[in-house]
Amino acid sequence: MSTEKYIVFRLNDQEYGASIQQIVSIEKLLDMTKLPQVSDFIEGITKLRGEVIPVIDLKRRMDMDKTDKTDHSRMLVALVDDVSVGFIVDEASDVIDIDEEIVEPAPTSIRGVNAKFLNGVAKLDDRLLLLVDLAYILNHQELNEVKEVVEEQ
């Protein structure tokens, strides 16, 4: 029986989890510089500890409404194909251990969520947690666009 730690975050009224192995840090939202002629889910770039990183609105990327930024909004910084990328979420609330035995395959259709971003559903005592694999949030073309954004800075 193996367990893995997950960061619990919220998009709209749904809780999601991302493997802590993918997350470099959780940050308050920083000032961002908007960029012209990039995909609409790329919010811009920001500087974090001396490194320029692209920032992605995770809700927009997952075909939801644009994120309304609040005091609870956070940026999950993850390494995606050796590039630090910030993902804006409504809130990051917890770190929990999830036993792989309670994880089931993601359904092919979940209202309001593109299932290709999910790698499972954890059935916890009092809630369902949709597990997101941040490495697959961007397809090859989008990842190249993000890399170009970083290289141009």
Long-range contacts (C-beta under 8 A, 24 or more apart in sequence): 1-99, 1-100, 1-101, 2-99, 2-100, 3-97, 3-98, 3-99, 3-100, 4-97, 4-98, 4-100, 5-95, 5-96, 5-97, 5-98, 6-95, 6-96, 6-97, 6-98, 6-122, 6-129, 6-131, 7-76, 7-92, 7-94, 7-95, 8-92, 8-93, 8-94, 8-95, 8-96, 8-129, 9-74, 9-76, 9-89, 9-90, 9-91, 9-92, 9-93, 10-89, 10-90, 10-91, 10-92, 10-93, 11-58, 11-59, 11-62, 11-64, 11-67, 11-89, 11-90, 12-59, 12-64, 12-65, 12-90, 12-112, 14-112, 14-113, 14-130, 15-93, 15-127, 15-128, 15-129, 15-130, 16-89, 16-129, 16-130, 16-131, 16-132, 17-96, 17-98, 17-122, 17-129, 17-130, 17-131, 17-132, 18-76, 18-78, 18-131, 18-132, 18-133, 18-134, 19-131, 19-133, 20-95, 22-78, 22-79, 22-133, 22-134, 22-135, 23-76, 23-77, 23-78, 23-134, 24-77, 24-78, 24-79, 24-84, 25-77, 26-74, 26-75, 26-76, 26-77, 26-92, 27-74, 27-75, 27-77, 27-86, 28-73, 28-74, 28-75, 29-69, 29-73, 29-74, 29-75, 29-88, 30-75, 35-149, 38-145, 38-149, 39-142, 39-145, 42-145, 42-146, 42-149, 43-88, 45-149, 45-150, 45-153, 46-75, 46-86, 48-77, 48-84, 48-86, 51-84, 52-150, 52-153, 53-77, 53-83, 53-84, 53-85, 53-86, 53-150, 54-83, 54-85, 54-86, 54-146, 54-149, 54-150, 55-85, 55-86, 55-87, 55-88, 56-85, 56-86, 56-87, 56-88, 56-137, 56-138, 56-146, 57-88, 58-87, 58-88, 58-89, 58-137, 59-88, 59-89, 59-90, 61-87, 61-117, 61-137, 61-138, 62-113, 62-114, 62-117, 62-137, 63-112, 63-113, 63-114, 64-112, 64-113, 76-134, 78-134, 78-135, 80-134, 80-135, 80-137, 80-138, 80-143, 80-146, 81-135, 81-143, 81-147, 83-143, 83-146, 83-147, 83-150, 85-134, 85-138, 85-146, 87-134, 87-137, 96-124, 98-122, 98-124, 98-129, 98-131, 103-131, 106-130, 106-131
